[in-house]
Amino acid sequence: MIYQESQIQFSIIQYLQLQKIYAVHIPNERKATPQAIMRLISLGMRPGFADLELWIPKNGVDKTLLYRCMAHGEKYTGPMPTDGTKVLANIVYVEVKKPKGKQSENQIKFQKRCDVVGFDYHVVYSVEDVQRLIELHQ
């Protein structure tokens, strides 16, 4: 079976919801007229921006409580991270690709920007890839 990136991303989002991991899709790649693209760029769209931003709870944080607090805009009062910081989650950028898919030039530039400022960036091809990166970032 040949999977499209959107099918893979849908499966990833379903998995993340079950895992109580907050994920945001940034819809920034689309077909439009040059004028419409320029307008979107003037409003903050950045070609190459990753498909997903994940907030992965750190070790020691009650991820179910954190997820519920974020959903309702409540203050988190649960256990703090084991690393001694007050930051409750690691932010990770994820580019979703179909098998054998390759990053565009703009996506490679965005990955380099992430590297410069110290943000983690991953290219994934499956839910299993996401499972591995979550283990890496908790």
C-alpha positions as a Markdown table, in Angstrom:
| # | Residue | x | y | z |
|---|---|---|---|---|
| 1 | Met | 0.0 | 0.0 | 0.0 |
| 2 | Ile | 1.3 | 3.5 | -0.9 |
| 3 | Tyr | 0.8 | 6.0 | 1.9 |
| 4 | Gln | 0.4 | 9.7 | 1.4 |
| 5 | Glu | 2.0 | 12.1 | 3.9 |
| 6 | Ser | -1.4 | 13.2 | 5.1 |
| 7 | Gln | -2.4 | 9.6 | 6.0 |
| 8 | Ile | 0.8 | 9.2 | 7.9 |
| 9 | Gln | 0.4 | 12.5 | 9.7 |
| 10 | Phe | -3.3 | 11.6 | 10.6 |
| 11 | Ser | -2.1 | 8.4 | 12.2 |
| 12 | Ile | 0.7 | 10.2 | 14.1 |
| 13 | Ile | -1.9 | 12.8 | 15.4 |
| 14 | Gln | -4.2 | 10.0 | 16.6 |
| 15 | Tyr | -1.3 | 8.3 | 18.4 |
| 16 | Leu | -0.1 | 11.5 | 20.0 |
| 17 | Gln | -3.7 | 12.2 | 21.3 |
| 18 | Leu | -3.7 | 8.7 | 22.9 |
| 19 | Gln | -0.3 | 9.5 | 24.5 |
| 20 | Lys | -1.5 | 12.8 | 25.8 |
| 21 | Ile | 1.1 | 14.7 | 23.8 |
| 22 | Tyr | 0.1 | 18.1 | 22.6 |
| 23 | Ala | 0.7 | 18.6 | 18.9 |
| 24 | Val | 0.1 | 21.5 | 16.5 |
| 25 | His | 0.0 | 21.3 | 12.7 |
| 26 | Ile | 1.3 | 24.3 | 10.9 |
| 27 | Pro | -0.4 | 24.4 | 7.5 |
| 28 | Asn | 2.2 | 26.5 | 5.6 |
| 29 | Glu | 2.7 | 24.6 | 2.3 |
| 30 | Arg | -0.1 | 25.1 | -0.2 |
| 31 | Lys | -0.8 | 25.8 | -3.8 |
| 32 | Ala | -1.9 | 29.4 | -4.4 |
| 33 | Thr | -1.4 | 32.4 | -6.6 |
| 34 | Pro | 1.9 | 34.3 | -6.2 |
| 35 | Gln | -0.1 | 37.2 | -4.7 |
| 36 | Ala | -1.8 | 34.9 | -2.2 |
| 37 | Ile | 1.6 | 33.4 | -1.2 |
| 38 | Met | 3.1 | 36.9 | -0.7 |
| 39 | Arg | 0.1 | 37.8 | 1.5 |
| 40 | Leu | 0.5 | 34.6 | 3.6 |
| 41 | Ile | 4.3 | 35.3 | 4.0 |
| 42 | Ser | 3.5 | 38.9 | 5.1 |
| 43 | Leu | 1.2 | 37.4 | 7.7 |
| 44 | Gly | 3.9 | 35.1 | 9.1 |
| 45 | Met | 3.8 | 31.9 | 6.9 |
| 46 | Arg | 7.3 | 30.5 | 6.5 |
| 47 | Pro | 7.9 | 28.1 | 3.7 |
| 48 | Gly | 9.7 | 25.0 | 5.0 |
| 49 | Phe | 8.3 | 25.2 | 8.5 |
| 50 | Ala | 7.9 | 21.8 | 10.0 |
| 51 | Asp | 4.6 | 20.0 | 9.8 |
| 52 | Leu | 4.2 | 19.5 | 13.5 |
| 53 | Glu | 5.3 | 21.1 | 16.8 |
| 54 | Leu | 5.2 | 18.6 | 19.7 |
| 55 | Trp | 5.2 | 19.4 | 23.4 |
| 56 | Ile | 6.6 | 16.3 | 24.9 |
| 57 | Pro | 6.3 | 16.1 | 28.7 |
| 58 | Lys | 9.6 | 15.7 | 30.5 |
| 59 | Asn | 10.4 | 12.8 | 32.8 |
| 60 | Gly | 8.6 | 13.2 | 36.2 |
| 61 | Val | 5.7 | 15.3 | 34.8 |
| 62 | Asp | 2.2 | 13.8 | 35.0 |
| 63 | Lys | 1.5 | 13.9 | 31.3 |
| 64 | Thr | -2.3 | 13.2 | 31.7 |
| 65 | Leu | -2.6 | 16.1 | 34.2 |
| 66 | Leu | -0.5 | 18.4 | 32.1 |
| 67 | Tyr | -2.6 | 17.6 | 29.0 |
| 68 | Arg | -5.8 | 18.3 | 30.9 |
| 69 | Cys | -4.4 | 21.6 | 32.3 |
| 70 | Met | -3.4 | 22.8 | 28.8 |
| 71 | Ala | -6.8 | 21.9 | 27.4 |
| 72 | His | -8.6 | 23.9 | 30.1 |
| 73 | Gly | -6.0 | 26.7 | 30.6 |
| 74 | Glu | -5.4 | 25.7 | 34.2 |
| 75 | Lys | -2.1 | 25.9 | 36.1 |
| 76 | Tyr | -0.2 | 22.7 | 36.3 |
| 77 | Thr | 0.3 | 21.7 | 40.0 |
| 78 | Gly | 1.6 | 18.1 | 39.5 |
| 79 | Pro | 5.1 | 16.6 | 39.9 |
| 80 | Met | 7.9 | 18.6 | 38.4 |
| 81 | Pro | 10.5 | 17.4 | 35.9 |
| 82 | Thr | 13.3 | 15.2 | 37.3 |
| 83 | Asp | 15.9 | 17.5 | 35.6 |
| 84 | Gly | 15.2 | 20.2 | 38.2 |
| 85 | Thr | 13.9 | 22.8 | 35.7 |
| 86 | Lys | 10.5 | 24.5 | 35.7 |
| 87 | Val | 10.1 | 23.7 | 31.9 |
| 88 | Leu | 7.5 | 21.0 | 31.8 |
| 89 | Ala | 7.9 | 19.8 | 28.2 |
| 90 | Asn | 10.5 | 19.6 | 25.4 |
| 91 | Ile | 9.4 | 21.3 | 22.1 |
| 92 | Val | 10.2 | 19.2 | 19.1 |
| 93 | Tyr | 9.6 | 20.0 | 15.4 |
| 94 | Val | 8.6 | 17.1 | 13.2 |
| 95 | Glu | 8.6 | 16.9 | 9.4 |
| 96 | Val | 6.4 | 14.1 | 8.1 |
| 97 | Lys | 7.4 | 12.3 | 5.0 |
| 98 | Lys | 6.1 | 9.3 | 3.0 |
| 99 | Pro | 8.5 | 6.4 | 2.6 |
| 100 | Lys | 11.4 | 7.5 | 0.5 |
| 101 | Gly | 10.2 | 11.1 | 0.7 |
| 102 | Lys | 12.8 | 13.9 | 0.8 |
| 103 | Gln | 12.9 | 17.3 | 2.4 |
| 104 | Ser | 12.5 | 20.4 | 0.2 |
| 105 | Glu | 15.2 | 23.0 | 0.1 |
| 106 | Asn | 13.1 | 25.2 | 2.4 |
| 107 | Gln | 12.6 | 22.4 | 4.8 |
| 108 | Ile | 16.3 | 21.8 | 5.0 |
| 109 | Lys | 16.8 | 25.5 | 5.7 |
| 110 | Phe | 14.2 | 25.4 | 8.5 |
| 111 | Gln | 16.0 | 22.4 | 10.0 |
| 112 | Lys | 19.3 | 24.3 | 10.0 |
| 113 | Arg | 17.5 | 27.3 | 11.7 |
| 114 | Cys | 16.4 | 24.8 | 14.4 |
| 115 | Asp | 20.0 | 23.6 | 14.8 |
| 116 | Val | 21.3 | 27.1 | 15.2 |
| 117 | Val | 18.9 | 27.9 | 18.1 |
| 118 | Gly | 19.0 | 24.5 | 19.7 |
| 119 | Phe | 15.5 | 23.2 | 18.8 |
| 120 | Asp | 15.2 | 19.5 | 18.1 |
| 121 | Tyr | 14.0 | 18.6 | 14.6 |
| 122 | His | 13.2 | 15.2 | 13.2 |
| 123 | Val | 12.1 | 13.8 | 9.9 |
| 124 | Val | 9.7 | 10.9 | 10.5 |
| 125 | Tyr | 8.1 | 8.4 | 8.1 |
| 126 | Ser | 5.8 | 6.5 | 10.5 |
| 127 | Val | 4.2 | 6.3 | 13.9 |
| 128 | Glu | 7.0 | 4.1 | 15.0 |
| 129 | Asp | 9.5 | 6.9 | 14.3 |
| 130 | Val | 7.4 | 9.2 | 16.5 |
| 131 | Gln | 7.4 | 6.6 | 19.3 |
| 132 | Arg | 11.2 | 6.5 | 19.2 |
| 133 | Leu | 11.6 | 10.3 | 19.2 |
| 134 | Ile | 9.2 | 10.6 | 22.2 |
| 135 | Glu | 11.4 | 8.1 | 24.2 |
| 136 | Leu | 14.4 | 10.2 | 23.2 |
| 137 | His | 12.9 | 13.5 | 24.4 |
| 138 | Gln | 11.1 | 12.6 | 27.7 |
